[in-house]
Amino acid sequence: MFESLPDGLVTIAAFLLMLGLLVLVHELGHFLTAVWFGIKVEEFGLGYPPRAMVLFERNGVKYTLNWLPIGGFVRFGGEGEQIYGVGSLSAASPWKKIAVLFAGPLMNLLLAFLIFSGIFMARGVPEAFNGARIDVVYPATPAERAGLQSGDLLVSLNGRTLDTDLSVIRLIAAENRGRTIEAVVERDGARVVLMITPGPWQRDGVAFENGFGFAYTPNIQIVPATPLKALNAGFSYTFDILGRFIAGIGQMLGSLLGITEAPQGGVAGVVGIARGTGEVIQRDGWLGFWQWTALISLNLFLINLLPIPALDGSHILFSLIEIARGGKKIPPEREAMVHAIGFMMLMGLMVVITVSDVANWIGGNPVLGGG
């Protein structure tokens, strides 16, 4: 039943390492920003209560470990355990509250960026070079008749060197329809000259009036990265993935309204993420584990900023409402009720997702797809 996992102890240790790092970074964002603004903090906790032990105490702040290892918290001075909205954080200006609340997710975003940059530093960065990589040569096409093969690097067409702008391939086909032209490719380290005549071709019953009949991609190669280049690649990749996450959430909301199709894949909880951690280590090694960690951290950044009761985004929304009301606070009891209801709903959703995760585990369904 569990044979598809790597060593169970490795999976558990890696998952706890990832979870601890994500929680520590997130809560440090809240904590350090609060201290910077002079907002009193009484406890910095890893895990959720009940408390297991006090690690140490410094400057009036207790640093604690708690028994439920699924999160963490910062308890502000005077804040009641049952009511959010009283104590030192509530007494701060709404702008300071927003900064403290936003700092946690922001640290998750920063962590993802740093991990991605480190991976690019270790692996190198993708860089586009001249030429087009031939991926597929379709049957009974000008490309097949000319002798082009999958894996060829197309260097030039009709005497024109192909740079990174591959739109010129279609232009050359349009300019030379019915005329035989020269195609130079690199194959197995040697240059090969072929003669090709662009014209009509078909693929899967679809007719094309003119072209060569091959699929191609840019000539991307992995090159060693300087620290600056790795940081630049990490920044671009972080926000590219973030954009995809936002689009996925939009698609999910659209599917609930019947506007769009549901996105592929499902929602994973703690059990699913733990299994995914083991699978990614087995498949991609420890660099894959760090990429997985960065993706989860980026996901936490986005999810925590959604205006869902009990999450940072909801607290930020209440602070914005306070600003819109000219500094007039919403009664703490009402705000606490909203967050309490939201927390119970989140816990209920977590139970449902966990049941689904366990069912998939028992059924042998991999988290990352595949057979």
N, C-alpha and C positions, 0 to 999 in steps of 0.2 A: 504493500500500500504506500510506503514512504520511500521505496527504493530509488525513485527518481531524484531525491534530494542528495546533495553531497553529504559529507560527514555532518551529522546533526549538530554536534558541538560547534563546528566551524560556523554553521548557519546561525545558531543562536548567538554566538559571540559576535559575529559580524553585524547581526541585526541590532543587538544591544549597543554596539559601538556606534552604529549609524543613528539610532534613536537618541542615545545620550548626547551625541554631537549636535544633532538638530535642535533638541530641546535646550541644551546649554546655550547655544548661539542665540536662539530666539529670546530666551529669558534674560540673557545678558544685555540684549538690546533694550528691553524695558528697564532693567535695573540700572545700567550705566547712564541712560538718559535721565532717569528720575534723580539719581545722585547728582548729576551735572546741574539739574535745575533746582537742587536743594529740596527735593520732595522726600520726606521721611520714608524709609523702608525698614520694616521690622524683620522680614524673613525672605530669604532666597532659597526656594525649594526645588529639588529635582524629584520627579515623581509626584503623585497626588497622595494626600493624607489618607489613612492615618500615618503619623510620623514614625519612622523607624529609628532615627538617631539624629542628634545635632553634631555635625562634623566639627564646627568651631563657631565662635562668635567674635565679631570684630566691629568696632564702631557702632555698637548697638544693633547690628544685623546678625541674625541667626542663619547659618548656612546648613541646610538640612537635607537628609535623604528620607524619602517617603516610600510606603510599601507598594503603591500602584505605579509601576514603571511605564506609564503611557503618556507622560507629559511633564509639566513643571509649572511653577508659579512664582510671582513676586507679590508678597503681602505688604501693602503699604501701611504706614503708621496710622493706628486708630481704626483701621478698616475692620468692620465686623465680619465674621466668617460666613454669615448668612445673608448679608446685604451688601451689594456693590453700590458704590456711590457715596459712601461716607469716608471720613478720614482724610489723610494728607493728599491723596490724588484728587479727591473731589474738591478740596479747598484750593487747588491750583487753578490757574486761568485755563479756559477751554483750549487755547492754543498750546499750552504746555501739556495738557492731557493728550491732545492729538499727537504731539511729538513723541511722548512716551509710548503711546499705544502703537503708533506707526513704526517705531524703532525696532520692535520685535520682528515683524515680517520683513522689514528692510534688511535686517541682519541675515535672514534666510536667503534673500536675493543676493547679498554680498557673498555669502558662503558658496552659493551655486556658481557665481562668476569666478571666484578664486579656484574652485575645484576644476571647472572647465578649463581655465587658463593653465592650471598645473598639468592637466591631461595633455593639452596641446604642447606644452613645454616638453613633456616626456615622449609623446608620440610624434611630434611634428605637426605642421599645419598644412591643410590642402591648398595647393596653388595651381592655377590654370596656366597651362603652357600652350604653345601653338599646336594646331592640329585637332582632329576630331577622332575620337575612339569609336570604331564600328562595333556596335553591340549585336545587332541582328541583321543578317542578309536574307531578305524574303525570297522565296522560290519563284522561279519564272519571271525574274525582273532584270532590268538592265544591269544591276549590280551583280547578280549571280552569273549572268552570261559573261560579264567582264572578268570574273574570277575573284571578286572581293570576298573576304572571309571575315567571320566574326573574330574580333580581337585585333584586326588590322588598325594601325594608326594612319589615318588619311592625312598626308602632309600637304599636298597641293592638288588643285584641279585646274586643268587648262592653263597651266603655267602660273597660276596665282597661289602663293603660299597662304595657307589658312592660319589666321591668327586666332585669338580667343573669341572673336565675334563670328560665330558659326552661321549667322543668317546669310552669309555670302554663298553658302552651299546651294540654297534654293535659288538665289539670284543667278548663279552660274548655270544651274539646270534650265532656268527660264530662257536665258540668253542663247543656249546651245541646243535647244530641242531638235532632235533628229540629226545632230552633228556629232561625230565621234571625236571625243576629246581625251586628253591624257590625264590619268589619275596616278599619282605617286603615293605609295603606302610604305610604311615600315612594318616588316613582318619577320619575327625571329631575329631581330638585330640587323637585318639587311633591307635595303631599299628595293622595292619592286615597282616596275612601271607597267600599268595596265591601260587598256583602251576601253572607254565606256561611252555609250550613246544614250543620253537621257531621252526618255519617252514615256508612253503610257505603261502602267503596271497595275496589278491588283493585289489586295491583301484581304483575306477572309471575306471574299465576295464583294469588297468595296473597290470600285474602280477609281484610279487617279489618272488625270489627263497627262501629267508630265512629272518626271522626277527620276531618281536613281533606284529607289526600292531598298533602301537600308535605313536602319535606325542608328542614331549616333548620340554620343554624349561628349561634353567637353573633356579635353585631355587633362584630367586632374591627377596630380602627383603629390605625395606627402614629402615635404621638405623639412629639414631641421629648423627650429624656431628660435629666434632671439627672445629674451624676456618680453621686450616691447611688442614683438609680433604675436607672441602667445597671449599676452593680455588683450591685444586688439581682437584676436580671433575669439578669445573667451567672451569678450563683451558682445561681439556680433552674434555669437552662437547663443548666449544667454537670452538675448532679447528676441532672437528668432524662435527659440523654443517657447518663450513666454507668449509670443504672438500666437503660436499654435495652440497653447493651452487656453488662451482667451477665446480663440475661435471654437475650440472644442466645447467650452462651457456655453458659448452662444448657441452652438448646434444642439447641445443637450437641452437647453431651455426651449429652443425652437421645436424640438421633438415633443416636449411635454405639451406644447400648445398646438401640435399637429401641423406646424409650418414646415419643418425639415425632418429628414430621417434621423434616427438616433445614431450617434457616433459609434464606430466599431469599438469592441472591447467593453469592459464593465468597470464597476467601481470596486476597488479593493480596500479592505480594512487592515487591521493590525496583522492578522493571520496571513492575509494575502500578501502584504508587503514583506513579511518575514520569509514566506516561501519564495517570493520573487527575488529576495536577497540571495538565498541559496542558489536559485536557478541561474542568476546572472554571474555569480562567482564560478559556478560550474562551466558556464558557457564562455565567459569573457575574461575570467581571472580577476585580479584585484583592481586593475584599471577600470574594468567594467563595473566593479562594485562602487568605485568612487563616482563614476558617471551616474549610476543608479542613485547614489546618495544626493548628487547635485540635482537630479530630476525631482526627487522627493522634496528637497529643500525649496526648489522653485515652485513646486505645487503648493507647499505650505505657505509661501509668500502670498500666492494668489488667493487661496482659499480663505486665509485668515483675514483678508481685506474685504471679503464679501460681507454685506450687511446682514449677516445671519446672527440672531440673538445668541449671546454667550461668547461670540468670537470678537477679535479685536475690531473688525469692521463695524460691528454693531455698536460697540462703545464709542468708536469715532463718530458714528452717525448721531448718537445722543449728544456728543460735544458740539457737533455742527448745528444741531437743533438749538442747543443752548446759546450759541453765537447768534443764530437767527432770531431768537427771542430776546435779544439785547442783554444777554448774561443771566436771564432768569432760568434757574435750574428746573428740570423735571423732578418731581418728588422722588427721593431715593427708593421709596417702597415700590412705586410704579415701575421704575427702571429695573429694580431687582426682580420684580415679578416677570417682566418681559424676558430677562436673561435666564431666570429659573425655568420658565416654560421652554425657552429655546434649548437650554442645556438638557432638559429631559427628552426633548425631541431628538437631539443629537445622540444621546445615549441609546434611545430606542432604535434610531437608524443604525448605530454602530452594532447593536445586537443583531439586527437583521442582516447586515453585511457580513458579520462574523459567522453567522449560521451558513450563509452562502459560501463564504471562504472555506469553512470546514467541509461542507458538502463537496465542493470542488476538489479539496485535498483528498478526501476519502475516495472520490471518483477517479482520482489520478489525472485530473485536468490541469495542465501547466498554467501558471499565471502569465507567462510571457508568450503564450501561443506555441504552436507547433504540435507535433505528434509524439 
